[in-house]
């Protein structure tokens, strides 16, 4: 994640704050631990996750008889990697055909993430189609069509206000006819009425199961890292109405409150699969816990 090294933002700031807290100390003591704890909490990592990290750190310092401040930083990095790293679960299914449902609130970067993900998959040699099933938001389909044109990818759409499930149905028929490897579906981003959203997603999934049973399925939740604790609330809300298989964390461009990534990876059974690291079409990366934490410490 070289981008993080080039930008002064959350990553450089948090690493610097941690170093300032630890380095220069004559000894590893409880005052240092308390100050480090406060540093993590105020960096959007969250109380519960911070407590877990600090408990593990104190335990490791005690068991390994760590006396040097620089060794504390090494131990902290190792613990933070363990918190965010979900191993193979961080990968998108390699099986094709694959249907990807993208969910998340409007304005969180969902449509942009679809365009970037489509570009990434196409560059890997996969044939991709898009379904504009967010039919209740003005201009949603138009935005997706623009991304489709930029990628040279077909977009299945209906008129505004149409039944989203009908869009999914037609997109599946088109994907099957064209032997597409991946069908990415934009869906409505409304949390105001969870019952309606749940019904909508259930209907979509039933159509996929009936019309495309041979397809693997992913449901990716798009979260805006700059919203901090609101992203945690969204993960809770969407997780209650959908079987989320992974997170796409957007706007991690070095200015975002990236500590929220650590909280989300820790608190929810939703691995972070991709991160958006800029505005360009290629600015999406597979999430790597080791590189992410290394970026915090400018490694």
Backbone as numpy.savetxt, mean C-alpha at the origin, in Angstrom:
# Nx Ny Nz CAx CAy CAz Cx Cy Cz
15.22 1.23 -3.24 14.39 2.43 -3.24 15.25 3.68 -3.24
15.96 3.83 -4.33 16.93 4.91 -4.42 16.28 6.28 -4.29
15.01 6.37 -4.70 14.33 7.66 -4.62 14.38 8.23 -3.21
14.27 7.39 -2.22 14.24 7.85 -0.85 15.57 8.48 -0.44
16.65 8.00 -1.02 17.95 8.54 -0.66 18.12 9.96 -1.21
17.42 10.24 -2.32 17.61 11.51 -3.00 16.75 12.61 -2.41
15.78 12.26 -1.58 14.83 13.25 -1.13 14.92 13.43 0.38
14.86 14.66 0.79 14.85 14.96 2.21 13.40 15.03 2.66
12.96 14.12 3.42 11.58 14.10 3.84 11.46 13.27 5.08
10.37 12.53 5.17 10.16 11.68 6.33 11.35 10.78 6.59
11.85 10.18 5.53 12.87 9.15 5.70 14.15 9.72 6.31
14.62 10.82 5.72 15.82 11.43 6.28 15.58 11.99 7.66
14.40 12.60 7.85 14.10 13.24 9.14 14.01 12.23 10.27
13.30 11.13 10.03 13.15 10.14 11.10 14.49 9.50 11.42
15.24 9.14 10.40 16.56 8.55 10.64 17.46 9.51 11.41
17.37 10.79 11.03 18.19 11.79 11.73 17.75 11.95 13.18
16.43 11.96 13.41 15.92 12.10 14.78 16.33 10.91 15.65
16.27 9.71 15.05 16.68 8.51 15.80 18.16 8.58 16.13
18.96 8.96 15.13 20.41 9.05 15.36 20.73 10.09 16.43
20.04 11.23 16.36 20.28 12.28 17.35 19.90 11.83 18.76
18.88 10.98 18.85 18.44 10.47 20.14 19.44 9.48 20.74
20.04 8.67 19.87 20.86 7.55 20.33 22.36 7.87 20.34
22.83 8.42 19.24 24.27 8.63 19.12 24.74 9.78 20.02
25.96 9.69 20.44 26.52 10.71 21.33 26.28 10.42 22.80
25.48 9.37 23.07 25.24 8.97 24.46 26.46 8.21 24.98
26.70 8.40 26.23 27.80 7.67 26.86 27.41 6.24 27.18
26.10 6.02 27.36 25.64 4.68 27.71 24.21 4.49 27.21
23.80 3.24 27.15 22.43 2.90 26.77 21.61 2.80 28.05
20.74 3.78 28.27 19.97 3.79 29.52 18.49 4.02 29.23
17.70 4.03 30.29 16.25 4.15 30.14 15.84 5.54 29.66
16.60 6.55 29.99 16.30 7.89 29.48 16.37 7.91 27.95
17.39 7.26 27.43 17.53 7.18 25.98 16.36 6.42 25.37
15.96 5.32 26.00 14.85 4.51 25.50 13.55 5.30 25.52
13.32 6.06 26.58 12.10 6.87 26.67 12.06 7.93 25.58
13.20 8.55 25.32 13.25 9.58 24.29 13.06 8.96 22.90
13.63 7.78 22.70 13.46 7.09 21.43 12.00 6.72 21.22
11.36 6.26 22.26 9.94 5.91 22.22 9.11 7.11 21.78
9.38 8.26 22.35 8.66 9.48 22.00 8.90 9.87 20.54
10.13 9.69 20.09 10.46 10.00 18.70 9.63 9.16 17.74
9.48 7.88 18.02 8.72 6.99 17.14 7.23 7.33 17.16
6.71 7.59 18.33 5.27 7.90 18.45 4.92 9.16 17.67
5.79 10.16 17.74 5.51 11.43 17.06 5.84 11.39 15.57
6.24 10.23 15.07 6.54 10.08 13.64 5.47 9.27 12.93
4.26 9.26 13.47 3.11 8.58 12.88 3.23 7.06 12.88
4.14 6.54 13.68 4.24 5.09 13.77 3.13 4.53 14.64
2.62 5.31 15.56 1.48 4.86 16.35 1.89 4.29 17.69
1.00 4.46 18.65 1.32 4.05 20.03 1.54 2.54 20.15
0.58 1.74 19.68 0.67 0.29 19.88 1.88 -0.29 19.17
2.11 0.15 17.93 3.25 -0.36 17.18 4.56 0.06 17.83
4.62 1.31 18.29 5.82 1.79 18.97 6.09 0.97 20.23
5.03 0.69 21.00 5.21 -0.11 22.22 5.78 -1.49 21.89
5.29 -2.08 20.81 5.78 -3.40 20.40 7.25 -3.32 19.99
7.59 -2.30 19.22 8.98 -2.13 18.78 9.90 -1.93 19.98
9.48 -1.05 20.91 10.32 -0.73 22.05 10.44 -1.92 23.02
9.38 -2.67 23.16 9.45 -3.86 24.03 10.47 -4.85 23.47
10.42 -5.06 22.15 11.38 -5.96 21.52 12.79 -5.42 21.61
12.92 -4.10 21.47 14.25 -3.49 21.53 14.84 -3.62 22.93
14.05 -3.31 23.94 14.54 -3.43 25.32 14.94 -4.87 25.62
14.13 -5.81 25.14 14.43 -7.22 25.37 15.74 -7.62 24.70
15.94 -7.14 23.47 17.16 -7.49 22.74 18.38 -6.84 23.37
18.25 -5.59 23.77 19.36 -4.90 24.43 19.78 -5.64 25.69
18.77 -6.12 26.44 19.06 -6.84 27.68 19.70 -8.20 27.41
19.11 -8.97 26.52 19.58 -10.33 26.28 20.95 -10.36 25.60
21.18 -9.38 24.71 22.44 -9.37 23.97 23.48 -8.46 24.63
23.12 -7.91 25.78 24.04 -7.05 26.56 24.62 -5.93 25.68
23.71 -5.26 24.96 24.14 -4.18 24.07 24.47 -2.94 24.88
25.68 -2.43 24.70 26.15 -1.26 25.45 26.45 -0.06 24.55
26.70 -0.32 23.25 27.08 0.75 22.35 25.85 1.30 21.63
25.71 2.63 21.57 24.56 3.24 20.90 24.38 2.80 19.45
25.49 2.65 18.70 25.35 2.25 17.29 24.77 0.85 17.15
25.03 0.00 18.15 24.45 -1.35 18.13 22.95 -1.28 18.41
22.52 -0.26 19.16 21.09 -0.07 19.40 20.38 0.26 18.09
21.01 1.10 17.28 20.43 1.44 15.98 20.33 0.20 15.10
21.36 -0.62 15.09 21.32 -1.85 14.30 20.18 -2.76 14.77
20.02 -2.89 16.08 18.94 -3.72 16.62 17.57 -3.14 16.27
17.45 -1.81 16.35 16.18 -1.16 16.03 15.81 -1.38 14.57
16.78 -1.24 13.67 16.52 -1.47 12.25 16.04 -2.90 12.01
16.68 -3.85 12.64 16.31 -5.25 12.48 14.87 -5.50 12.95
14.50 -4.91 14.08 13.16 -5.08 14.62 12.12 -4.43 13.70
12.42 -3.24 13.19 11.48 -2.55 12.31 11.28 -3.32 11.01
12.34 -3.94 10.49 12.20 -4.77 9.29 11.26 -5.94 9.57
11.42 -6.57 10.72 10.55 -7.68 11.09 9.09 -7.25 11.15
8.84 -6.02 11.58 7.46 -5.52 11.70 6.82 -5.36 10.32
7.56 -4.81 9.36 6.96 -4.47 8.06 7.09 -5.57 7.01
8.02 -6.50 7.19 8.30 -7.48 6.15 7.35 -8.66 6.25
6.56 -8.87 5.19 5.63 -9.99 5.15 6.08 -11.09 4.19
7.33 -11.01 3.75 7.88 -12.06 2.91 7.16 -12.19 1.58
6.89 -13.43 1.16 6.29 -13.69 -0.15 4.89 -13.10 -0.27
4.24 -12.79 0.85 2.90 -12.23 0.78 2.92 -10.83 0.15
4.09 -10.26 -0.04 4.19 -8.92 -0.62 4.14 -8.97 -2.14
3.99 -10.15 -2.73 4.00 -10.26 -4.18 2.58 -10.42 -4.72
2.34 -9.81 -5.89 1.08 -9.99 -6.59 1.07 -11.39 -7.20
-0.11 -12.00 -7.26 -0.19 -13.35 -7.81 0.40 -13.42 -9.21
1.23 -14.42 -9.45 1.82 -14.62 -10.78 0.90 -15.43 -11.69
-0.15 -16.01 -11.11 -1.06 -16.83 -11.89 -1.93 -15.95 -12.79
-2.16 -16.42 -13.99 -3.06 -15.72 -14.91 -4.09 -16.71 -15.43
-5.29 -16.24 -15.72 -5.73 -14.85 -15.63 -5.87 -14.39 -14.17
-5.76 -13.08 -14.01 -5.85 -12.48 -12.69 -6.79 -11.28 -12.74
-7.70 -11.20 -11.77 -8.58 -10.05 -11.63 -8.17 -9.29 -10.38
-7.92 -7.99 -10.53 -7.53 -7.15 -9.40 -8.62 -6.11 -9.17
-9.24 -6.15 -8.00 -10.19 -5.12 -7.59 -9.45 -4.07 -6.79
-9.51 -2.83 -7.23 -8.86 -1.72 -6.53 -9.91 -0.96 -5.74
-9.71 -0.85 -4.42 -10.65 -0.14 -3.57 -9.91 0.95 -2.81
-10.66 1.91 -2.29 -10.06 3.02 -1.56 -10.86 4.28 -1.76
-10.72 5.23 -0.85 -11.53 6.43 -0.93 -11.13 7.28 -2.13
-12.09 8.07 -2.61 -11.80 9.00 -3.69 -10.75 10.02 -3.24
-9.82 10.30 -4.11 -8.76 11.27 -3.79 -7.53 10.65 -3.17
-7.54 9.33 -2.96 -6.41 8.66 -2.33 -5.36 8.17 -3.31
-5.61 8.38 -4.60 -4.63 7.94 -5.60 -4.98 6.62 -6.25
-6.25 6.22 -6.16 -6.66 4.91 -6.68 -6.49 4.81 -8.20
-7.05 5.78 -8.92 -6.98 5.73 -10.38 -5.54 5.85 -10.87
-4.78 6.72 -10.25 -3.36 6.86 -10.61 -2.60 5.57 -10.36
-2.90 4.92 -9.24 -2.23 3.66 -8.92 -2.58 2.58 -9.93
-3.83 2.58 -10.40 -4.24 1.61 -11.43 -3.41 1.82 -12.69
-3.27 3.09 -13.09 -2.48 3.39 -14.28 -1.03 2.96 -14.14
-0.45 3.22 -12.98 0.95 2.85 -12.75 1.12 1.33 -12.70
0.17 0.66 -12.02 0.25 -0.80 -11.91 0.08 -1.44 -13.29
-0.84 -0.91 -14.07 -1.05 -1.43 -15.43 0.23 -1.28 -16.25
0.88 -0.13 -16.13 2.14 0.11 -16.85 3.21 -0.90 -16.42
3.30 -1.14 -15.12 4.30 -2.07 -14.59 4.05 -3.48 -15.12
2.80 -3.92 -15.06 2.47 -5.28 -15.50 2.70 -5.43 -17.01
2.34 -4.40 -17.77 2.55 -4.47 -19.22 4.03 -4.52 -19.55
4.84 -3.75 -18.81 6.29 -3.74 -19.05 6.91 -5.09 -18.71
6.21 -5.89 -17.91 6.69 -7.23 -17.55 6.21 -8.27 -18.56
5.51 -7.81 -19.61 5.10 -8.72 -20.67 3.69 -9.24 -20.56
2.92 -8.73 -19.59 1.54 -9.19 -19.42 0.58 -8.34 -20.24
-0.48 -8.97 -20.74 -1.53 -8.22 -21.41 -2.54 -7.79 -20.35
-2.89 -6.51 -20.36 -3.69 -5.92 -19.29 -4.92 -5.23 -19.87
-6.03 -5.32 -19.15 -7.24 -4.56 -19.46 -7.71 -3.85 -18.21
-8.47 -2.76 -18.40 -9.00 -1.99 -17.28 -10.52 -1.94 -17.35
-11.14 -1.94 -16.18 -12.60 -1.81 -16.07 -12.94 -0.58 -15.24
-13.70 0.35 -15.82 -14.07 1.59 -15.14 -15.37 1.39 -14.38
-15.28 0.69 -13.24 -16.47 0.35 -12.46 -16.77 1.34 -11.34
-16.03 2.45 -11.29 -16.38 3.54 -10.39 -17.30 4.47 -11.18
-18.55 4.08 -11.29 -19.48 4.78 -12.19 -20.24 5.91 -11.51
-20.02 6.10 -10.21 -20.77 7.12 -9.47 -19.98 8.41 -9.29
-18.72 8.39 -9.62 -17.90 9.59 -9.48 -17.70 10.25 -10.82
-18.05 11.51 -10.89 -17.91 12.25 -12.14 -16.46 12.20 -12.61
-16.29 11.92 -13.88 -14.99 11.93 -14.56 -14.09 10.75 -14.19
-14.57 9.81 -13.35 -13.73 8.67 -12.98 -13.36 7.84 -14.20
-14.36 7.55 -15.04 -14.10 6.74 -16.24 -13.18 7.48 -17.19
-13.39 8.81 -17.32 -12.55 9.59 -18.21 -11.09 9.55 -17.77
-10.87 9.63 -16.46 -9.50 9.57 -15.95 -8.87 8.22 -16.26
-9.65 7.17 -16.10 -9.12 5.83 -16.37 -8.83 5.66 -17.86
-9.69 6.21 -18.70 -9.45 6.14 -20.14 -8.14 6.83 -20.51
-7.86 7.97 -19.88 -6.60 8.68 -20.13 -5.41 7.80 -19.78
-5.49 7.12 -18.63 -4.41 6.21 -18.24 -4.32 5.05 -19.22
-5.48 4.56 -19.70 -5.47 3.49 -20.68 -4.78 3.91 -21.96
-5.06 5.13 -22.40 -4.43 5.65 -23.62 -2.93 5.80 -23.43
-2.51 6.27 -22.25 -1.08 6.44 -21.99 -0.34 5.10 -22.02
-1.06 4.05 -21.60 -0.46 2.71 -21.53 -0.71 1.88 -22.78
-1.59 2.36 -23.68 -1.98 1.55 -24.82 -2.78 0.34 -24.40
-3.70 0.55 -23.43 -4.48 -0.54 -22.83 -5.97 -0.26 -23.00
-6.75 -1.28 -23.34 -8.19 -1.14 -23.51 -8.88 -0.90 -22.17
-9.88 -0.03 -22.17 -10.68 0.26 -20.98 -12.15 -0.02 -21.29
-12.77 -0.86 -20.47 -14.21 -1.13 -20.61 -14.95 -0.16 -19.69
-15.90 0.59 -20.25 -16.62 1.58 -19.46 -18.09 1.62 -19.89
-18.95 2.10 -18.99 -20.35 2.38 -19.28 -20.58 3.87 -19.01
-21.82 4.30 -19.16 -22.14 5.69 -18.87 -22.12 5.93 -17.36
-21.97 7.20 -16.97 -21.97 7.56 -15.56 -23.27 7.13 -14.90
-23.17 6.55 -13.71 -24.35 6.10 -12.97 -24.78 4.68 -13.30
-24.07 4.01 -14.21 -24.43 2.63 -14.56 -24.11 1.68 -13.42
-24.64 0.47 -13.52 -24.39 -0.56 -12.51 -22.93 -1.00 -12.59
-22.15 -0.80 -11.51 -20.74 -1.19 -11.56 -20.54 -2.67 -11.88
-21.43 -3.51 -11.37 -21.30 -4.95 -11.62 -21.47 -5.27 -13.10
-22.30 -4.48 -13.80 -22.48 -4.69 -15.24 -21.20 -4.37 -15.99
-20.47 -3.36 -15.51 -19.17 -3.03 -16.12 -18.21 -4.19 -15.93
-18.20 -4.75 -14.73 -17.32 -5.89 -14.44 -17.67 -7.06 -15.35
-18.96 -7.30 -15.51 -19.41 -8.42 -16.37 -18.88 -8.24 -17.79
-19.10 -7.06 -18.37 -18.66 -6.82 -19.74 -17.13 -6.88 -19.85
-16.44 -6.37 -18.83 -14.98 -6.39 -18.85 -14.45 -7.82 -18.82
-15.10 -8.68 -18.05 -14.68 -10.08 -17.99 -14.86 -10.75 -19.35
-16.01 -10.50 -19.99 -16.24 -11.11 -21.31 -15.19 -10.65 -22.30
-14.84 -9.37 -22.25 -13.83 -8.83 -23.15 -12.45 -9.40 -22.84
-12.13 -9.50 -21.54 -10.83 -10.05 -21.13 -10.69 -11.51 -21.57
-11.76 -12.26 -21.43 -11.72 -13.67 -21.85 -11.58 -13.79 -23.36
-12.31 -12.94 -24.09 -12.24 -12.99 -25.56 -10.85 -12.63 -26.07
-10.20 -11.71 -25.38 -8.87 -11.25 -25.81 -7.74 -11.99 -25.12
-8.08 -12.98 -24.26 -7.07 -13.75 -23.52 -6.14 -12.84 -22.71
-6.72 -11.83 -22.07 -5.92 -10.91 -21.26 -5.38 -11.63 -20.03
-4.18 -11.27 -19.63 -3.58 -11.87 -18.44 -4.15 -11.27 -17.16
-4.32 -9.93 -17.16 -4.75 -9.23 -15.95 -5.86 -8.24 -16.28
-6.92 -8.29 -15.48 -8.01 -7.31 -15.55 -8.01 -6.53 -14.25
-7.75 -5.21 -14.35 -7.73 -4.35 -13.17 -9.02 -3.53 -13.14
-9.75 -3.60 -12.02 -11.06 -2.98 -11.93 -11.06 -1.82 -10.94
-11.37 -0.63 -11.43 -11.59 0.51 -10.55 -12.96 0.36 -9.91
-13.07 0.61 -8.61 -14.36 0.48 -7.92 -14.66 1.75 -7.15
-15.90 1.87 -6.73 -16.34 3.09 -6.04 -15.63 3.25 -4.71
-15.33 4.50 -4.36 -14.61 4.78 -3.12 -15.48 5.54 -2.14
-16.54 4.91 -1.69 -17.46 5.58 -0.79 -17.55 4.80 0.52
-17.24 5.47 1.61 -17.37 4.83 2.92 -18.55 5.37 3.71
-19.24 6.35 3.13 -20.36 6.95 3.88 -21.44 5.93 4.19
-21.64 5.00 3.27 -22.65 3.96 3.48 -22.00 2.61 3.28
-21.51 2.03 4.38 -20.76 0.79 4.28 -21.62 -0.36 3.76
-22.91 -0.33 4.09 -23.80 -1.40 3.65 -23.89 -1.44 2.13
-24.05 -0.26 1.51 -24.11 -0.20 0.05 -22.80 -0.63 -0.58
-21.69 -0.18 0.01 -20.38 -0.54 -0.51 -20.16 -2.04 -0.42
-20.56 -2.64 0.70 -20.41 -4.08 0.88 -21.25 -4.84 -0.15
-22.48 -4.38 -0.36 -23.35 -5.03 -1.33 -22.77 -4.94 -2.73
-22.21 -3.78 -3.04 -21.62 -3.56 -4.35 -20.44 -4.50 -4.58
-19.55 -4.59 -3.59 -18.39 -5.46 -3.72 -18.79 -6.93 -3.77
-19.79 -7.30 -2.98 -20.27 -8.68 -3.00 -20.82 -9.05 -4.38
-21.55 -8.11 -4.97 -22.12 -8.36 -6.30 -21.02 -8.52 -7.33
-20.00 -7.67 -7.26 -18.87 -7.78 -8.17 -18.17 -9.12 -8.04
-17.94 -9.54 -6.80 -17.23 -10.79 -6.56 -18.05 -12.00 -7.01
-19.35 -11.92 -6.86 -20.19 -13.02 -7.33 -20.10 -13.16 -8.84
-20.10 -12.04 -9.55 -20.00 -12.08 -11.01 -18.64 -12.63 -11.43
-17.57 -12.22 -10.74 -16.24 -12.74 -11.06 -16.20 -14.25 -10.84
-16.77 -14.71 -9.72 -16.77 -16.14 -9.41 -17.57 -16.93 -10.43
-18.68 -16.36 -10.87 -19.55 -17.07 -11.82 -19.01 -17.04 -13.25
-18.51 -15.88 -13.67 -18.12 -15.70 -15.06 -16.64 -15.97 -15.33
-15.84 -15.93 -14.29 -14.39 -16.06 -14.47 -13.80 -16.92 -13.36
-14.34 -18.13 -13.14 -13.90 -18.95 -12.00 -12.44 -19.37 -12.08
-11.90 -19.39 -13.29 -10.50 -19.82 -13.44 -9.51 -18.72 -13.06
-9.99 -17.51 -12.85 -9.10 -16.39 -12.57 -8.70 -16.33 -11.10
-7.43 -16.02 -10.85 -7.01 -15.66 -9.50 -7.57 -14.27 -9.19
-7.60 -13.92 -7.90 -8.21 -12.64 -7.54 -7.39 -11.95 -6.45
-7.25 -10.64 -6.60 -6.62 -9.80 -5.58 -7.55 -8.61 -5.32
-7.62 -8.19 -4.07 -8.33 -6.96 -3.71 -7.33 -6.06 -3.03
-6.93 -4.98 -3.72 -5.89 -4.09 -3.21 -6.52 -2.80 -2.70
-6.17 -2.44 -1.48 -6.65 -1.21 -0.85 -5.62 -0.11 -1.05
-6.04 0.98 -1.67 -5.14 2.11 -1.93 -5.27 3.12 -0.79
-4.14 3.43 -0.16 -4.12 4.38 0.96 -3.10 5.48 0.68
-3.47 6.69 1.05 -2.62 7.86 0.89 -1.77 8.02 2.15
-0.45 7.86 2.01 0.43 7.92 3.18 0.41 9.27 3.86
0.10 10.34 3.11 0.13 11.68 3.69 -1.03 11.93 4.65
-2.03 11.04 4.65 -3.17 11.23 5.55 -2.90 10.70 6.95
-1.75 10.08 7.16 -1.37 9.64 8.50 -2.36 8.69 9.13
-2.84 9.06 10.30 -3.72 8.16 11.06 -5.05 7.92 10.35
-5.47 8.82 9.46 -6.68 8.57 8.68 -6.53 7.32 7.81
-5.32 7.05 7.37 -5.08 5.85 6.57 -5.33 4.60 7.39
-5.00 4.65 8.68 -5.27 3.52 9.56 -6.78 3.30 9.69
-7.53 4.38 9.85 -8.99 4.29 9.95 -9.57 3.70 8.67
-9.05 4.12 7.52 -9.54 3.59 6.25 -9.26 2.10 6.12
-8.08 1.69 6.57 -7.74 0.27 6.53 -8.72 -0.53 7.38
-9.08 0.01 8.53 -10.05 -0.66 9.40 -11.41 -0.75 8.73
-11.87 0.38 8.14 -13.20 0.44 7.54 -13.31 -0.48 6.33
-12.37 -0.36 5.41 -12.44 -1.19 4.21 -12.20 -2.66 4.54
-11.34 -2.91 5.52 -11.10 -4.28 5.92 -12.33 -4.95 6.50
-13.28 -4.15 6.99 -14.51 -4.71 7.54 -15.54 -5.06 6.47
-15.36 -4.55 5.25 -16.34 -4.80 4.19 -15.75 -5.57 3.01
-14.45 -5.80 3.00 -13.83 -6.50 1.87 -12.68 -7.38 2.36
-12.44 -8.46 1.62 -11.33 -9.34 1.93 -10.08 -8.79 1.23
-9.44 -7.84 1.89 -8.29 -7.17 1.31 -7.08 -8.09 1.31
-6.43 -8.21 0.16 -5.25 -9.08 0.08 -3.94 -8.29 0.14
-4.04 -6.96 0.01 -2.82 -6.18 0.09 -3.09 -4.68 0.00
-2.06 -3.91 0.33 -2.13 -2.45 0.35 -1.27 -1.87 -0.77
-1.78 -0.81 -1.39 -0.96 0.05 -2.25 -0.86 1.38 -1.52
0.32 1.74 -1.10 0.52 2.96 -0.31 1.06 4.04 -1.23
0.27 5.11 -1.41 0.62 6.14 -2.38 1.31 7.33 -1.71
1.94 8.14 -2.55 2.54 9.42 -2.16 3.68 9.28 -1.14
4.40 8.17 -1.26 5.61 7.98 -0.45 6.79 8.54 -1.24
6.78 9.86 -1.42 7.78 10.50 -2.26 8.87 11.18 -1.45
8.99 10.83 -0.20 10.02 11.43 0.65 9.48 12.56 1.50
8.24 13.00 1.23 7.63 14.05 2.04 6.47 13.50 2.85
6.08 12.28 2.56 4.91 11.69 3.22 5.23 11.26 4.64
4.17 11.07 5.41 4.32 10.54 6.76 4.46 9.02 6.67
5.62 8.60 6.22 5.83 7.19 5.94 5.78 6.27 7.14
5.83 6.82 8.33 5.73 5.98 9.52 4.43 5.21 9.57
3.41 5.72 8.87 2.12 5.04 8.86 2.23 3.68 8.19
3.21 3.52 7.28 3.42 2.23 6.64 3.79 1.18 7.67
4.58 1.57 8.66 5.00 0.64 9.70 3.81 0.23 10.55
2.93 1.19 10.87 1.74 0.89 11.65 0.80 -0.04 10.91
0.54 0.26 9.64 -0.39 -0.55 8.86 0.13 -1.98 8.71
1.42 -2.11 8.42 2.01 -3.45 8.27 1.91 -4.23 9.57
1.99 -3.53 10.69 1.96 -4.19 12.00 0.55 -4.54 12.44
-0.40 -3.61 12.29 -1.71 -3.76 12.90 -2.70 -4.59 12.09
-2.52 -4.66 10.77 -3.51 -5.32 9.93 -2.91 -6.51 9.20
-3.78 -7.47 8.92 -3.36 -8.65 8.16 -3.45 -8.32 6.67
-2.81 -7.20 6.30 -2.85 -6.70 4.92 -1.43 -6.31 4.53
-0.70 -7.15 3.86 0.68 -6.78 3.49 0.70 -5.61 2.53
1.67 -4.72 2.69 1.89 -3.65 1.72 2.55 -4.29 0.50
1.89 -4.20 -0.65 2.42 -4.85 -1.85 3.14 -3.88 -2.78
2.59 -2.67 -2.90 3.20 -1.69 -3.79 3.21 -0.33 -3.12
4.17 0.51 -3.52 4.21 1.88 -3.03 4.37 2.82 -4.21
3.67 3.95 -4.14 3.83 5.01 -5.13 4.86 6.00 -4.63
5.88 6.27 -5.45 7.01 7.08 -4.99 7.21 8.34 -5.83
6.21 8.73 -6.60 6.34 9.93 -7.43 5.15 10.06 -8.36
5.21 11.03 -9.26 4.09 11.32 -10.14 4.20 10.64 -11.50
5.38 10.21 -11.90 5.57 9.62 -13.22 4.92 8.26 -13.32
4.65 7.82 -14.55 3.93 6.57 -14.77 4.69 5.36 -14.23
6.01 5.47 -14.17 6.81 4.35 -13.67 7.12 4.41 -12.19
6.54 5.40 -11.50 6.87 5.60 -10.08 6.02 4.73 -9.17
6.14 3.41 -9.37 5.52 2.45 -8.47 6.52 1.31 -8.26
6.64 0.85 -7.04 7.62 -0.17 -6.72 6.98 -1.26 -5.87
7.50 -2.47 -6.03 7.13 -3.55 -5.11 7.69 -3.20 -3.74
6.85 -3.30 -2.72 7.30 -2.94 -1.38 8.31 -3.96 -0.87
9.40 -3.46 -0.37 10.47 -4.28 0.21 10.75 -3.73 1.60
10.40 -4.50 2.63 10.54 -4.03 3.99 11.97 -3.65 4.36
12.93 -4.44 3.91 14.32 -4.17 4.24 14.79 -2.86 3.60
14.43 -2.65 2.34 14.82 -1.41 1.65 14.07 -0.21 2.23
12.81 -0.42 2.60 12.01 0.67 3.15 12.64 1.17 4.46
12.94 0.26 5.36 13.56 0.65 6.62 14.96 1.20 6.38
15.67 0.61 5.43 16.99 1.15 5.09 16.90 2.58 4.60
15.82 2.90 3.87 15.62 4.27 3.40 15.45 5.25 4.53
14.83 4.81 5.62 14.67 5.69 6.78 16.03 6.11 7.32
16.98 5.19 7.26 18.31 5.45 7.80 19.30 5.83 6.69
18.74 6.23 5.52 19.56 6.69 4.40 20.59 5.66 3.96
20.17 4.43 3.91 21.10 3.37 3.47 20.83 3.04 2.00
